[in-house]
Amino acid sequence: MDPLAYREYIAAMYTNPKNTFIEADIVPDEFYTHIGFSSAEEFKRIRNAFVCVGQTYIDVSIMVNMHLAANEIYDSPLGNQLWQGLAMAKLKNSVLKEHILDLTKSSDEDYEKFSEFFFCGAGENTELHNKFIPPFWQIEDEIYFCPAIVPTLLGARNLLISIQNNKIKKKKYKYDNMISKLFEPALLRRAKSHFEAHGFETAFEKNFEGGEIDLLAYCKKSHSIITIQAKATLYAESARMAIRLGDRVLEGIDQTIRFDMLDKNSKEALYKKAFPEIKNTEGVNHLRAILTNSGFGTTFSWEKLEEHNITPINCNILRNILPHCESLPDLPQKVSQFIQRAKTEIEFDETTKLFDLPGHTIYQRHVEPLGMKKLFDAQYWGE
């Protein structure tokens, strides 16, 4: 089947706002221009056009499936003929490119930039343990793709992974430097806006002997200050990534403890530097938090957060919790209650998997959340 035969259908889908791609807000607009797109909007336009092409193929497949079921011809020669090939699409790159550019009015340069990250040739990106599956495979002028998973593979997270896992691209785009230069400041700006929107004063990046506080928020009503360490992290999609995420959280915990170990005068000096309008820093109620783009790692890192009385926050948690905090000291308990409430909205299927290898056996605890859409319906998501 040629999905581009349904050009009017694709165009109508592309212009319908309800089909806009929704994902976690983890990539600042500046990063898209840094890697060569003319703007973040151009990336998103091209991405949405590809999603519409894939979705059209899926919609036609559903209609074929309904036809086979209604006429009870699944196992007939005609049924096999109609069903063959619908799992994989194949298009000429030149034809696909012409259609995408006509749909988006984007430049040739932006299309080629998009293909640099999402089109892969034979032998490229074969190490799937790196958690990057290319959305499109290019063999000469033919583009192969699985329509059912195209939307999943065109997220900004996959864009980052495509750079992170490629030594040449990682060096070319100075990826590691960009995380601290662009990603953490963007995360901090978003968190800052949440605190200020609910009446709390904020201050960025204040140094102390032996470290730095990324963000501070002051509550005049309760004479409280929360010190926040930020870790701009991708959300984990494997056990290995969860461990790496946990390591970043442990770094933030270590920085928090370093500040806790300062003497009283040093702490008060930093408070005054951050909030000069505070006349008296005596008796400030000090709260602590770790801020990430996503989660907080493994059981080990979560236990460390609890052990040191450090509140886990991300911008989605702040969006849900701050409207219900009369003062800053309410935050830790409200966050804990929110996490427990979110966990009760979904079910978990837990199984143990055994892998017998020469000389040893691996026992893997596999936990799969079910019914995640309930969190979306409860409007717990949003950033």
N, C-alpha and C positions, 0 to 999 in steps of 0.2 A: 504494500500500500504506500502511496505517496501522500504523506500528511499535508504537503504544500498544495495539494489539489483543493483544499478547503480554505482558500485564502480569505474569503469574506468572513468565515467563521473565526479564523485566527485573529483577524483584524478587530472583530467585534469583542472578542475575549480580551485582547490587548488594551482596548480603550475603556474597558469596564473596570472601575476602581476596586470592585470587590475582589478582583483577581490579583491585586497587588501582592507581591512576595512579602511575607512577614517573617522576621527572624530576630534573634537577640541583637541588641544594639552594641556591638563590641568593636566596630571598626570606625575610627574617625574619618570624616570626609577627606582630610588632608592626606591620608594614606593612599587613597585612590589616585590622586594627582601625583603623589610621590613615585608611584610605580608606573606612571605613564599615561593614565587615562586623562582625558581633557577635563572631566569632572566626575564626582561620585554619581551624579544623576545619569551620566552616559553609561556607566557600568550597569546601573540598575535597569535602565531602559533595555539594553541589549540582553541582560539576564532575563528580564520578564518576557521578552519576545521569544527566547529559546524555551522558556517554561510553557508558553502558550502553544508552541509547535508540539512539544511533548504531550501536553494535556489534550490537544486535538486528537492525537494518535490514540490516547487512552480512551477518549470519549467514543471514537469510532469502534475501538475494540469492544467496549461495553455493549454497543448496539449489535455488533456481530454476535457476541455471547448471548444476548437476549433473543436474537433471531434463531440461533442454534437450539436454545432451550425451548422456545415456543414451538418450534417445528420438530423437536425431538430428533435432530439429525447430527448430534455430536459425533457419533461413531461411524457415520456414513462417509463414503468417498467425498461427497460434496462438503460435508462438515469439516473433514480434515483439510480439504483444499482451502476453505474459507478461513480456517483457524491458523493455518501454517504462516509462520513469519511474523505474526503480530507481536511477538515478544521483543523483536529487534527491528529497528528502523535503519534504512540505508539511504543516504542522499548524496548527491554531488555537492561538494563544498562550494563550488562556484554558484550553484543554484540556491543553496541555503543562504550563502552570504548575500546574494542579490535580494532575497526575500527579507532577511533580517534588516538590511539597510533601508529597504523601501518602507518597512513597517516602522522603524525607529527614527529614520532621518539622521542617523548617526554617521560619523565619518568612517572612511575606510581604515584610518589609523586606529580608531577605538575598537573596531571589529577585530583587527589583527592583534591588538593588545589583549583583548578578551580571549582570543584563541591561543595566545601564548601560555595562558594559565590553565585553560580548560580543555584544550585539544592535545592529545598525546599520540605519538606514533608507536610503531611496533618496537617492543623492547623497553619502552619508557615506563617509569613508575610501576614496576612489577613487584615491588616489595609492599604488599598490602598491609603488613603489620604496622606500617607507618601511618595507617588510617587515612590514606588518600586514594580514592578510586576516581579515575578520570571520568567525567561525564560523557566525553566524546573521544572516540578513537578515529584517527585519520590514517588511511592507507591510500597513498597517492592522492587522487582527488575525491575519494569516497569517504564519507563520514558515517560511522556506525554508532548507534546509541540505543540504550534501553529506555523507552519513553516513561515507563513506570517509575524510574528512579531519578530521572533528570532533575525534578524540582529539589529533591533531597541533596543532590550533589552540586548545586549551583549556589549554595550559601556562601556568605563572606568567610565563614570558618574554613571551608574547603579552599577558598582563594588563599588564605594565609598558610594552610598546610601545604599547598602546592609550591609555595615559596620556601617555607621552612625545611621541607624535605629535599630540596634541590640545591646542592652546594653552589652551583653557578649562580642561580637566581638569588640565593640567600646573600651571597657576597655582592652581587650586582646591585641589589636594592638595599643593602646595609640593614638587613632585617632586624638584627638584634638591637642596633642603635635606635631603630624606629619604635620599638616597644616602649623604651623609657622616654623617648623624645615626644611621641605622639599619643600612644595608647594610655599610659598612666595619667597624663594631664587631662585627656578627654574624660576618663573615668572620674577623676577628681572634680572636674567642672560639673559633671552631671550630679554627683553626690552633693556638692556644694549648693547647687540650685535647689535640691530637695530640702536641705536643712533651712536655707534662707526663706523658701516659700512658706515655711511654718514658723517663722519668727525667730529663728536662732541665728546668732552672728557666727561668721566663719573666718578662718584665716588659713592661708596656704603655707606649706613648707617652712617650718621654723626649725633651725638647727640648734642642737644642744651638744655638749661635750660627749662625743662618742656616737652621734647619730643624728637623725632628722625625723621630725613628725611631719607626715604628708599633709594632713588636714586636721584642723581643730574646729570644734563648734562649741559655742558658749550659750548657756541658758540663763538669762538674768533672773527668771522667776525662782529657780532652785539654786542659783549660784553654783552651777555645775559646768564642767568642761569635759568634753569627750575628745580623746586623742585617737587618731585614725591612721593606721598604716595601710597603704594601698598596694595591691598586687593585680596588675592587669593581666588576666589569665584567660585562655580559651576554656570553654566548658569541656570537661573530660568525656571521652567516648570509649574508654577502655580502662582496664585495671592499671596498666602501665602509666597512662595519662593521669589517672586519679592519684597515683603515688607522686608523680611529678608536681601535680597541683598541690598536694599536701605538703611537699617540700617547700613550695613558695609560701604557703601559709605559715609553716614553721619559721621561715625567715622573718615574717612579720611579727610573729610572737616573740622571737628573740629581740627584735628591735623595740618592741613594747616593754619587755622586761628591762632592757637597758635603761629606758627612761624611768621606769619604776624605781630603779636602784639609785637614782640621783638623790642628793640631799634636798631638804625642803627649800632652801634658798634658791638653788638652781632651778627647781621646778617653778617656783613663783616668778623668777626672772623671765622664764620662757612664757609664762602666762601673760605677764605684763607686755612682753614684746609682741605677742600675738593680739592682745586686746588692750591697747593703751588706755581705753576709756574706763576699764575696771579700776576703781580707786583702791579697793582692798582685796588682795588675792589670798588673804588669810582664810583658812577653812574652806577652800574650794573643793567641791565634791568631784573627784576625778574618776571618769569612766573610760573604758578602753574598747576599741573595736578594730577588726580587720575587715577591709573593704576589698572585694574582688568583683570581676565582671560576671562571675558565674557561681561555682560551688566552692567547697572548702576542703576537698581532698578525701582522705580515708578516715576510718575509725580512729586511727592514732592521732591525726591532726585535730579532729573534733574533740577528742578527750583532752588534748593540750589546751584548746580554747576554753573548755569548761574548767580545767584545773586552775587556769590563771584568770578566770573571770573576765574573759574577753568576748565581746559580742560579735558574732558573724553577721556582716551586712553586705548586701549588694544593692544596686539602685532599684531593683524590683521590690526587694524587701522594704526599702525606705519609702517607696511609693505607696505601699500598702499599710505601713505601720505608722509613719509620722502623723498622718491625720488623726490618729487615735491617741497620741501622746500629749497629755496636758503639760508635761515638762520633760526635760531630757532624761531624768532618772527612770522614767517609765519605759524607755527604749529596750533595755535588756529583757525584761519580762515580756513585753509585747512581742518581741522578736521570737522568743522561745514559744510563746503561745501560738503565733502565726505558723511556725514550722510544724508544730504538733497538729494544728488544725489542717494544714495542707496535707500532711501524711495520712490523716484519717479520710481524706477525700478519695484516695486511691487504694487499690489492692496490690499486694505483692505476691508473686509466685516464686517461691524459693526452692531450689533443687541443688543437690550435690552431684557434681560430675567427677568421674574418676578417669585418669589417664595413666595406663600402665606402660611405663617406659623401661628400657633395659636398666636394671639396677635400682630403680625407684618408682614410686607411684605419686602422682600429683592429685591432690584433693582440691577441687575448685568449688567454692560456694557461689552459686549463680542466683542473683536476685533480679527479677524482672518486674518493673512496675506496670500495672494494667490500668486502663481507663484514665490515662493522663489528660484526656480532653475535659475531664471534670474540673481540673484546675483552671483551664481556659474559660470554661462556662462560669466558674465562680469568680472570674475576673481577677484571679491572683497574678496572672501574667500581664505584661504590658511593656516591659523594657528588656 
